[in-house]
Amino acid sequence: MQLTVRDVSELLNISEKTVYRWIDERKLPGYRLSGQYRFHRAELLEWATASRIQVSPRIFEEREASHQPLPELHDCLQAGGIFYRLSGTDKPSVLRAVVDILRLPEGVDREFLLQVLLTREALESTAIGDGIAVPHVRNPIVLHVERPLVTLCFLENPIEFGALDGLPVHTLFTVVSPTVKAHLHLLSRLAFALRDPEFKTLLQQQGSRDELLAATARISASLRGPDQAAGSST
């Protein structure tokens, strides 16, 4: 996950001299180790997104252990939590409330995370219709968390979110992951779940935590292959 100055110059298509200058002038996130700068891939990705700087697609090429299982939506929702009557009168105040309740490590800069989310919304709304939004940035949010989290929030009052169908948003899903691969996997699982009629009804009715977790457990089980299903029952 650690990148060198040369790596950063190639990923951002700038000179190494510019990398050093941006560390001072534009607060490019880097760490000085044994006299040399090192950069965390996730932090560089978030910084570039917030600064509206194009990055090479190679930034998503992560070396992940092949034996590491991909996360299940049910497990991540259980870890991230379900919250009701979230306050807020507009998009910025609602997103601030979401960031405040996320179950993140103490070291995560929540204010910076909020600005990243707001920057993404300024480019294009993350509302997907039917009163649902999935706040995220153009590039996946990847933070220093031990395991991926999906947080579901029901708003106290629906708000205008710039949805294409014109409907105000009452439900938000926020995905936080330790890797890009896990993030994209969870987004695909969430998209599949949102096509499930029973799950969609529970969201519209703001069902109980037990009902929502049971629905995601059923959906996750339906997506497992026969070998995985057999293994989970032993």
C-alpha positions as CSV (number, residue, x, y, z in Angstrom):
1,M,0.0,0.0,0.0
2,Q,3.0,2.3,0.4
3,L,4.0,4.4,-2.6
4,T,7.2,6.2,-3.4
5,V,7.6,9.7,-4.9
6,R,8.2,8.1,-8.3
7,D,5.0,6.1,-8.0
8,V,3.0,9.2,-7.1
9,S,4.5,11.2,-10.0
10,E,3.4,8.4,-12.4
11,L,0.0,8.0,-11.0
12,L,-0.7,11.8,-11.1
13,N,1.2,12.3,-14.3
14,I,3.4,15.0,-12.8
15,S,7.2,15.4,-12.2
16,E,8.8,14.2,-9.0
17,K,9.8,17.8,-8.4
18,T,6.1,18.8,-8.5
19,V,5.4,16.0,-6.0
20,Y,7.7,17.5,-3.5
21,R,6.3,21.0,-4.1
22,W,2.7,19.8,-3.7
23,I,3.6,18.2,-0.3
24,D,4.3,21.7,1.0
25,E,1.9,23.8,-1.1
26,R,-1.1,21.6,-1.6
27,K,-0.8,19.3,1.5
28,L,-0.3,16.2,-0.6
29,P,-0.4,13.5,2.2
30,G,3.0,11.9,2.7
31,Y,5.1,10.4,5.4
32,R,8.8,10.8,5.9
33,L,10.4,7.5,6.7
34,S,14.2,7.1,6.9
35,G,14.7,10.4,5.0
36,Q,12.3,9.3,2.2
37,Y,8.7,10.1,1.5
38,R,6.1,7.3,1.4
39,F,2.4,7.7,0.5
40,H,-0.6,5.6,1.4
41,R,-2.6,4.6,-1.7
42,A,-6.0,5.2,-0.1
43,E,-5.0,8.6,1.2
44,L,-3.6,9.7,-2.1
45,L,-6.8,8.6,-3.9
46,E,-9.0,10.6,-1.5
47,W,-6.7,13.6,-1.7
48,A,-6.7,13.5,-5.5
49,T,-10.5,13.2,-5.5
50,A,-11.0,16.1,-3.2
51,S,-8.5,18.2,-5.2
52,R,-10.2,17.2,-8.5
53,I,-7.0,15.8,-9.9
54,Q,-7.1,13.0,-12.4
55,V,-5.3,9.8,-11.4
56,S,-4.1,6.9,-13.4
57,P,-6.4,3.8,-13.3
58,R,-3.3,1.9,-12.0
59,I,-4.0,3.4,-8.6
60,F,-6.8,0.7,-8.2
61,E,-4.4,-2.2,-8.8
62,E,-4.0,-3.5,-5.3
63,R,-2.2,-6.6,-4.2
64,E,-4.7,-8.5,-2.1
65,A,-4.4,-12.0,-0.8
66,S,-6.3,-14.4,-3.0
67,H,-7.5,-16.4,0.0
68,Q,-9.0,-13.3,1.6
69,P,-12.8,-13.7,1.3
70,L,-14.8,-10.8,-0.1
71,P,-17.2,-9.2,2.4
72,E,-20.9,-10.1,2.7
73,L,-23.4,-7.2,2.7
74,H,-25.1,-8.7,5.8
75,D,-21.9,-8.8,7.9
76,C,-20.9,-5.3,6.8
77,L,-24.3,-3.8,7.6
78,Q,-24.2,-5.4,11.0
79,A,-20.8,-3.9,11.6
80,G,-21.7,-0.5,10.2
81,G,-25.0,-0.2,12.0
82,I,-28.6,1.0,11.2
83,F,-29.7,4.4,12.5
84,Y,-33.1,6.1,12.6
85,R,-34.3,9.7,12.7
86,L,-31.0,11.2,11.5
87,S,-31.3,15.0,11.7
88,G,-30.5,17.5,9.0
89,T,-32.3,20.0,6.8
90,D,-30.2,19.9,3.7
91,K,-27.5,17.8,2.0
92,P,-24.5,19.2,3.9
93,S,-26.1,18.9,7.3
94,V,-27.3,15.4,6.6
95,L,-23.9,14.2,5.3
96,R,-22.2,15.8,8.4
97,A,-24.6,13.8,10.6
98,V,-23.8,10.6,8.7
99,V,-20.0,11.1,9.0
100,D,-20.4,11.8,12.7
101,I,-22.1,8.5,13.5
102,L,-19.9,6.3,11.2
103,R,-18.1,3.6,13.3
104,L,-14.6,4.7,12.3
105,P,-11.2,4.5,14.1
106,E,-10.2,7.5,16.2
107,G,-7.4,8.4,13.7
108,V,-9.8,9.0,10.8
109,D,-10.2,12.7,9.8
110,R,-14.0,13.0,9.7
111,E,-13.9,16.6,8.6
112,F,-11.8,15.6,5.5
113,L,-14.1,12.7,4.8
114,L,-17.1,15.1,4.9
115,Q,-15.4,17.4,2.4
116,V,-14.7,14.5,0.1
117,L,-18.3,13.5,0.2
118,L,-19.5,17.1,-0.4
119,T,-17.1,17.5,-3.3
120,R,-18.5,14.3,-4.9
121,E,-22.1,15.6,-4.5
122,A,-21.1,18.9,-6.1
123,L,-20.0,17.0,-9.2
124,E,-23.1,14.7,-9.4
125,S,-25.7,13.6,-6.9
126,T,-25.4,10.1,-5.5
127,A,-29.2,9.7,-5.2
128,I,-30.2,6.6,-7.1
129,G,-34.0,7.1,-7.1
130,D,-36.9,5.9,-5.0
131,G,-35.8,8.1,-2.0
132,I,-32.4,6.3,-1.7
133,A,-28.8,7.7,-1.9
134,V,-25.4,6.1,-1.6
135,P,-23.0,8.8,-0.6
136,H,-19.5,8.1,-2.0
137,V,-16.8,9.8,-4.1
138,R,-16.1,9.4,-7.7
139,N,-13.2,7.2,-6.6
140,P,-14.0,4.7,-3.8
141,I,-13.7,5.8,-0.2
142,V,-10.9,3.6,1.3
143,L,-9.9,4.3,4.9
144,H,-7.8,2.7,7.6
145,V,-10.5,0.3,8.9
146,E,-9.9,-3.3,9.8
147,R,-13.0,-4.5,7.9
148,P,-15.5,-2.9,5.5
149,L,-18.6,-1.2,6.9
150,V,-22.0,-0.4,5.4
151,T,-24.0,2.1,7.4
152,L,-27.7,2.6,6.8
153,C,-29.4,5.8,7.9
154,F,-33.0,6.8,7.8
155,L,-33.6,10.5,7.8
156,E,-36.0,12.3,10.2
157,N,-37.2,14.4,7.3
158,P,-36.7,13.6,3.6
159,I,-34.5,16.2,1.9
160,E,-33.9,17.3,-1.7
161,F,-30.8,15.4,-3.0
162,G,-30.9,16.2,-6.7
163,A,-32.3,12.7,-7.7
164,L,-33.1,12.2,-11.3
165,D,-36.7,11.0,-10.4
166,G,-37.2,14.2,-8.4
167,L,-38.0,12.4,-5.2
168,P,-36.6,13.6,-1.9
169,V,-34.2,11.2,-0.2
170,H,-35.1,9.5,3.1
171,T,-32.6,6.6,3.1
172,L,-28.8,6.7,2.8
173,F,-26.2,3.9,2.6
174,T,-22.6,4.7,3.2
175,V,-19.8,2.3,2.3
176,V,-16.4,2.4,3.9
177,S,-13.7,-0.2,2.9
178,P,-10.1,-1.0,3.6
179,T,-9.5,-1.9,-0.1
180,V,-10.9,-0.8,-3.5
181,K,-11.8,-4.4,-4.3
182,A,-14.0,-4.7,-1.2
183,H,-15.6,-1.4,-1.9
184,L,-16.6,-2.3,-5.5
185,H,-17.8,-5.7,-4.3
186,L,-20.0,-4.2,-1.7
187,L,-21.5,-1.6,-4.1
188,S,-22.4,-4.5,-6.5
189,R,-24.0,-6.4,-3.6
190,L,-25.9,-3.4,-2.5
191,A,-27.2,-2.7,-6.0
192,F,-28.4,-6.3,-6.2
193,A,-30.1,-6.0,-2.8
194,L,-31.9,-2.8,-3.9
195,R,-33.6,-4.8,-6.6
196,D,-35.1,-7.2,-4.0
197,P,-38.8,-6.3,-3.5
198,E,-39.0,-7.3,0.1
199,F,-35.9,-5.4,1.0
200,K,-37.1,-2.3,-0.9
201,T,-40.4,-2.5,1.0
202,L,-38.6,-2.7,4.3
203,L,-36.6,0.4,3.4
204,Q,-39.7,2.3,2.4
205,Q,-41.3,1.4,5.8
206,Q,-38.1,1.9,7.8
207,G,-38.3,-1.6,9.1
208,S,-36.7,-2.7,12.3
209,R,-33.0,-3.6,12.6
210,D,-33.9,-7.3,13.0
211,E,-36.1,-7.3,9.9
212,L,-33.5,-5.5,7.8
213,L,-30.6,-7.7,8.9
214,A,-32.7,-10.8,8.3
215,A,-33.4,-9.6,4.7
216,T,-29.7,-8.9,4.0
217,A,-28.8,-12.3,5.4
218,R,-31.2,-13.9,3.1
219,I,-29.9,-11.9,0.1
220,S,-26.3,-12.7,1.0
221,A,-27.1,-16.4,1.3
222,S,-28.7,-16.3,-2.2
223,L,-25.5,-14.9,-3.7
224,R,-23.3,-17.6,-2.2
225,G,-22.3,-20.5,-4.4
226,P,-23.2,-24.1,-3.4
227,D,-19.7,-24.7,-1.9
228,Q,-19.9,-21.5,0.2
229,A,-23.4,-22.3,1.4
230,A,-22.3,-25.8,2.4
231,G,-19.2,-24.4,4.2
232,S,-21.2,-21.8,6.1
233,S,-23.6,-24.5,7.5
234,T,-20.8,-26.6,9.1
